[in-house]
């Protein structure tokens, strides 16, 4: 499906991406709501298995909310919440097309540096630092992914 390159078309694409990321984030945050709806506990094994594909799920590296562990580690939580925040902002803000890959590489360097330094034992793992580097990486990654999606779905008026 190819849409015209209008603000309305962009808003539709961005809203769809926002909804998809919202559903993904709701899934890994779902243990928070188990105390509110005991029926939802039935979904736990299935949901945990889905997120185990994308995260190591080490308990000591995961946040606990309302006595329940999230289904992804702090870094993954940051990545997904960063993408969620950027997707929400993108619905209302239409920046120019991203040129270059520098910002993405900077965000990648931050996250890799944190992983390497904690693995090497230079400092102890911090959930909050892991989440912060994840937030930065997730929000920047979303902007680049959005750029690719829009470039592939929208007809350019200048014939490109």
Buried (B, 14 or more C-beta within 10 A) or exposed (E): EEBEBEEEBBBBBBBEBBEEBEEBBEBBBBBBBBEEEEEBEEBBEEBBEBBEEBBEBEEEBBBEEEEBBBBBBBBBBBBBBBBBBBBBBBBEEEEEEBEEEEBBEEBBEBBEEBBEBBEEEEEEBBBEBBBBBBBBBBBBBBBBBBBEBBEEBBEEEEEE
